[in-house]
Amino acid sequence: MRKRSLLSSCMLLSLWAFPQVGINTTTPQKTLHVNGSLQITNELNVGGNASTAGSAGIAGQVLKSNGSGQAPSWQKILQAPNSVGTLIAVNGQLFVAQEITVQLSADYNSGNSTTMIGNLTTEIIDNENKYIADATTNSFQVVADGTYQIIMNMQLSATKGNLPVIGVWDNQDNQWVARVNDTYSATNGTLQTYTLITSIDMLAGRNYSFRSSNTTNYTIRKGGSGAFPLSQISVKRVK
């Protein structure tokens, strides 16, 4: 009891006499300077003020320095995601970007109307399981509002002079949100590549589809024989 009282008296005297207190040091550099190990058997609170306790954080967080003169803060530790895809940062958060890449499993034939591209059933990646397709239709959603890169590379066979269109369709608004068209200048029965590369804002929960259009009959070839590239489409979030 005498030892504890003496220690308390010494600390009070030190606080009264000096603005800084040192433990195992006679030259403290801060308000409290501990030259040795520190054992904490309960929570560690950081921040706060004279009337509010600081934060103890939550389980699994680590302490992050916020620079000179600022209280540190608790932050989530970066862990490797389980999903397959590209790691991106949005608003200070790291996560795997949603990505869809599909190819034609067979040639697709269509007439003089705007239709969903069928046979887009060879999935390379669909890391959020938001894409569905069959021989005549396709549809997908994005899981978060954001900007998405669209790449469509399609091998078309049409009538010379036609103006085929390929792109992304908003099923709710019933209109194109991204598209490309060009005069078909190849010889009838041969192939011409149509490529769309763009980035557009897309909304979570909304249904989109990959579509094509022409004024006469045409074919989107599967490709990949060596003479022509594969017909392929990809969507990937970039921010």
C-alpha atoms as one frame of an Amber mdcrd trajectory, in Angstrom:
protein
   0.000   0.000   0.000   2.851   2.373   0.832   4.573   1.608  -2.504   1.372
   2.319  -4.492   0.763   5.561  -2.605   4.338   6.661  -3.170   4.107   5.900
  -6.900   0.847   7.779  -7.198   2.307  10.740  -5.344   5.338  10.790  -7.644
   3.174  10.719 -10.747   0.956  13.502  -9.447   4.053  15.554  -8.614   5.426
  14.901 -12.116   2.161  15.921 -13.764   2.042  19.084 -11.689   5.667  19.976
 -12.274   6.094  18.897 -15.916   3.708  18.872 -18.944   5.148  15.503 -20.052
   5.568  12.232 -18.166   8.216   9.648 -18.875   8.323   6.020 -17.736  11.868
   4.654 -17.769  13.041   7.896 -19.375  14.065  11.271 -17.956  13.483  13.048
 -21.278   9.869  12.365 -22.329   9.067  13.455 -25.887   5.291  13.342 -25.619
   2.597  13.846 -22.968   3.202  10.212 -21.951   6.457   8.568 -23.022   6.888
   4.857 -22.217  10.363   3.438 -22.691   9.475  -0.234 -22.534   6.707  -2.684
 -23.269   3.015  -1.967 -22.827   0.367  -4.459 -21.785  -3.330  -3.761 -22.425
  -5.813  -6.258 -21.018  -8.940  -4.491 -22.246  -9.977  -2.349 -25.196  -7.870
   0.421 -26.703  -9.895   3.560 -27.433  -8.687   6.139 -29.947 -10.119   9.531
 -30.808 -12.902  10.995 -28.709 -12.717  14.184 -26.641 -13.128  15.481 -23.099
 -16.754  14.334 -22.945 -16.831  11.365 -25.353 -14.879   8.111 -25.189 -12.769
   7.156 -28.197 -13.559   4.237 -30.490 -12.481   0.699 -29.652 -13.088  -0.412
 -33.241 -14.581  -3.785 -34.150 -13.073  -7.252 -34.237 -10.604  -7.758 -37.090
  -9.765  -4.081 -37.660  -6.240  -2.679 -37.478  -4.982   0.694 -36.242  -4.128
   3.167 -38.982  -2.057   6.335 -38.557  -3.739   9.516 -39.819  -0.582  11.643
 -39.610   0.908  14.108 -37.171  -1.511  15.764 -34.768  -4.389  13.435 -35.715
  -5.802  10.528 -33.732  -5.320   7.134 -35.368  -8.382   5.242 -36.542  -9.521
   1.655 -36.840  -9.641   0.285 -40.408 -10.557  -2.975 -42.098  -7.572  -5.081
 -43.057  -7.249  -5.840 -46.777  -8.050  -9.456 -47.561  -7.820 -11.240 -50.886
 -11.326 -11.590 -52.389 -12.658 -15.011 -53.267 -14.191 -14.001 -56.610 -12.484
 -14.401 -59.986 -11.861 -11.128 -61.818 -10.077  -7.799 -61.767  -9.433  -6.001
 -58.471 -10.488  -2.329 -58.619 -10.776   0.531 -56.127 -13.966   2.617 -55.926
 -14.479   5.286 -53.250 -11.633   3.905 -51.164 -12.918   0.318 -51.251 -11.191
  -2.593 -52.989 -13.264  -5.328 -54.574 -13.464  -7.605 -57.613 -15.162  -5.885
 -60.539 -18.217  -7.523 -62.039 -17.296  -9.058 -65.369 -19.171 -10.893 -68.108
 -17.493 -12.385 -71.168 -19.456 -14.548 -73.609 -19.017 -16.003 -77.083 -21.332
 -17.403 -79.723 -21.746 -21.151 -79.473 -23.119 -21.240 -83.040 -23.940 -18.851
 -85.887 -26.964 -16.625 -85.297 -29.357 -15.733 -88.120 -31.811 -12.842 -87.993
 -34.123 -10.808 -90.199 -35.054  -7.173 -90.683 -35.669  -6.167 -87.075 -33.901
  -5.341 -83.812 -33.484  -8.597 -81.899 -31.567 -10.063 -79.001 -28.505 -11.923
 -80.238 -29.096 -15.623 -79.764 -26.575 -18.408 -79.165 -24.448 -16.203 -76.866
 -24.205 -19.176 -74.548 -20.474 -19.889 -74.266 -19.620 -18.194 -70.974 -15.984
 -17.376 -70.306 -16.703 -15.508 -67.083 -19.812 -14.341 -65.238 -18.477 -13.744
 -61.738 -21.759 -12.393 -60.320 -24.056 -14.928 -62.043 -26.143 -12.161 -63.611
 -26.120 -13.338 -67.243 -28.629 -15.691 -68.884 -28.936 -16.721 -72.532 -30.312
 -19.337 -74.886 -30.647 -19.890 -78.638 -32.820 -16.790 -79.160 -32.393 -14.426
 -76.183 -29.913 -13.006 -73.687 -30.157 -10.753 -70.644 -27.913  -9.454 -67.879
 -27.869  -7.139 -64.868 -25.148  -5.235 -63.051 -24.933  -5.584 -59.276 -23.936
  -1.968 -58.567 -24.427   1.431 -60.161 -21.222   2.394 -61.930 -19.329   2.822
 -65.165 -18.882  -0.313 -67.262 -16.636  -0.982 -70.238 -18.402  -2.620 -73.178
 -16.498  -4.510 -75.879 -18.383  -6.217 -78.694 -16.519  -7.841 -81.563 -18.891
  -9.526 -84.004 -18.377 -11.153 -87.410 -21.311 -10.282 -89.695 -22.403 -11.583
 -93.055 -24.971  -9.325 -94.771 -25.888  -7.701 -98.048 -23.487  -5.138 -99.430
 -24.721  -1.609 -98.696 -26.667  -2.598 -95.552 -26.164  -0.722 -92.256 -26.122
  -3.410 -89.535 -26.122  -2.305 -85.880 -24.789  -4.079 -82.781 -24.926  -2.816
 -79.217 -26.404  -2.891 -75.717 -30.136  -2.414 -75.174 -31.928  -1.163 -72.046
 -34.871  -3.536 -71.701 -36.815  -1.214 -69.362 -36.507   1.937 -71.471 -36.649
  -0.132 -74.674 -33.786   1.709 -76.352 -30.096   1.511 -77.194 -27.618   2.638
 -74.516 -24.540   1.894 -76.630 -24.264   0.865 -80.259 -22.174   0.970 -83.422
 -23.209   0.740 -87.046 -21.327   0.836 -90.310 -21.990   0.266 -93.971 -21.513
  -3.362 -94.915 -18.926  -3.047 -97.680 -17.707  -6.630 -97.895 -18.666  -8.906
-100.751 -21.998 -10.649-100.266 -21.539 -13.846 -98.292 -18.181 -12.869 -96.787
 -17.572 -11.466 -93.315 -17.073  -7.973 -91.954 -16.023  -7.241 -88.373 -18.163
  -4.871 -86.308 -16.524  -3.608 -83.116 -17.974  -1.538 -80.292 -15.607  -0.277
 -77.561 -17.063   2.189 -75.082 -17.758   2.846 -71.392 -21.225   3.728 -70.127
 -23.025   4.261 -66.817 -25.296   1.358 -65.890 -27.816   0.903 -63.081 -28.076
  -1.998 -60.657 -31.125  -4.237 -60.996 -31.983  -3.038 -64.514 -32.207  -5.598
 -67.322 -29.933  -5.134 -70.331 -29.357  -7.251 -73.431 -26.990  -7.541 -76.380
 -28.834  -6.847 -79.619 -28.352  -6.451 -83.344 -30.377  -4.916 -86.137 -30.489
  -4.693 -89.935 -32.938  -3.957 -92.736 -32.504  -7.362 -94.405 -31.525 -10.879
 -93.379 -28.026 -11.271 -91.930 -25.869 -13.707 -89.980 -23.533 -13.221 -87.039
 -20.880 -15.860 -87.452 -19.363 -17.720 -84.529 -15.908 -17.279 -86.060 -12.752
 -18.739 -84.600 -11.803 -20.881 -87.586  -8.428 -19.180 -87.885  -9.388 -16.968
 -90.787 -11.681 -14.828 -88.622 -11.681 -13.964 -84.889 -14.356 -15.211 -82.531
 -17.526 -13.226 -82.055 -17.210 -12.171 -78.417 -18.770  -9.698 -75.978 -17.518
  -8.482 -72.620 -18.823  -6.153 -69.905 -16.601  -5.080 -67.007 -17.018  -2.485
 -64.298 -14.247   0.130 -64.313 -15.495   2.536 -61.602
